[in-house]
Amino acid sequence: MPAAVITGASQGLGLAMARALTGRGWDLIVDARHAAQLTSAVGGLATVTAIPGDVTDPAHRAAIAASAAPAGRLDLLMNNASRLGPSPLPALRGYPLDELADVYQTNVLAPLALIQLLAGPLTAAGGMVVNVSSDAATDAYPGWGGYGSAKAALDQLTAVLATEEPALRWYAFDPGDMRTAMHQRAFPGEDISDRPEPEVAGAALLRLLSQRPPSGRYRASDYPEASRAPGTQRGPAVTR
Ligand SMILES: NC(=O)c1ccc[n+]([C@@H]2O[C@H](COP(=O)([O-])OP(=O)(O)OC[C@H]3O[C@@H](n4cnc5c(N)ncnc54)[C@H](OP(=O)(O)O)[C@@H]3O)[C@@H](O)[C@H]2O)c1
């Protein structure tokens, strides 16, 4: 049975992927900070081990690694948990640096720390690492400098790791707009009901994982046939 670690799986894209992969027979280890919400979200899913905690906490990351260790192999690490930063999004001139440090801790350092901890079992499986990115990593939008620069750093870590660890597949994955809590925080007060559900990007990511293309940066929109799968809804592209 293939095994994966997915961070940030109590809602949004992480939960969509947890549901999809357990439905395909995967064993999962998942996390999120709010224990009750995580348990309620994945409690009904067989073959899921929920470990509540914050990815920026070294002890929590060690607990994830300890849970993955007995199997000796790990097929997928999906670094999905992410921090947007303050809402409304502040311009860089006034961006609070303590908030920026928190964004980098969650979006850059914690994913790399998990990669370091799980590299052994990932290598044993010839596994894949998905670091969830954003178009804010490559395009410049006012207000998105904190989050976007952190995602750009994560993209670059992904690209360098692909050269250093060619036995693994390394993917920076840009899901595009999704109708989620994070997206609503990014656009406070706006009606985001035209954005696609996270299952649309999830379908694209499933396609990517099954095709196992060369390491690189991929967008959900690279897999339009998956995004148009029955039961998914597609809204117009906006930004981020
Ligand atoms: N939504 C979009 O339009 C969009 C666009 C481009 C890229 N993305 C990226 O897609 C990914 C998923 O986003 P989403 O919109 O699905 O987010 P979401 O619905 O807000 O869900 C985020 C998940 O991560 C968990 N989480 C947040 N901080 C965490 C931490 N420090 N430690 C552990 N878990 C944490 C949350 O639970 P707790 O709050 O309980 O911790 C939740 O389960 C992110 O990497 C995001 O940057 C999103």
The ligand as a Gaussian input file, in Angstrom:
#p B3LYP/6-31G(d) Opt

LIG

0 1
 N       -6.509000      28.816000      -2.077000
 C       -5.875000      29.289000      -3.125000
 O       -6.465000      29.997000      -3.988000
 C       -4.430000      28.957000      -3.353000
 C       -3.805000      29.413000      -4.519000
 C       -2.468000      29.086000      -4.744000
 C       -1.785000      28.319000      -3.827000
 N       -2.406000      27.877000      -2.688000
 C       -1.656000      27.012000      -1.792000
 O       -2.376000      25.784000      -1.700000
 C       -2.130000      25.163000      -0.423000
 C       -3.428000      24.808000       0.243000
 O       -4.151000      26.012000       0.441000
 P       -5.696000      26.005000       0.816000
 O       -6.274000      27.196000       0.183000
 O       -6.262000      24.651000       0.584000
 O       -5.614000      26.298000       2.386000
 P       -6.730000      26.203000       3.530000
 O       -8.033000      25.745000       2.984000
 O       -6.684000      27.462000       4.290000
 O       -6.166000      24.991000       4.435000
 C       -4.890000      25.106000       5.000000
 C       -4.632000      23.827000       5.800000
 O       -3.314000      23.905000       6.373000
 C       -3.403000      23.807000       7.792000
 N       -2.310000      24.595000       8.347000
 C       -2.103000      25.925000       8.213000
 N       -1.002000      26.289000       8.865000
 C       -0.480000      25.158000       9.398000
 C        0.655000      24.888000      10.190000
 N        1.492000      25.865000      10.565000
 N        0.901000      23.606000      10.568000
 C        0.066000      22.609000      10.193000
 N       -1.038000      22.809000       9.462000
 C       -1.307000      24.075000       9.071000
 C       -4.805000      24.292000       8.126000
 O       -5.317000      23.816000       9.358000
 P       -5.065000      24.612000      10.750000
 O       -5.483000      26.023000      10.527000
 O       -5.885000      23.863000      11.755000
 O       -3.591000      24.478000      11.010000
 C       -5.571000      23.657000       6.976000
 O       -5.786000      22.273000       7.205000
 C       -1.261000      26.152000       0.339000
 O        0.098000      25.795000       0.224000
 C       -1.510000      27.473000      -0.368000
 O       -0.436000      28.367000      -0.207000
 C       -3.702000      28.179000      -2.436000

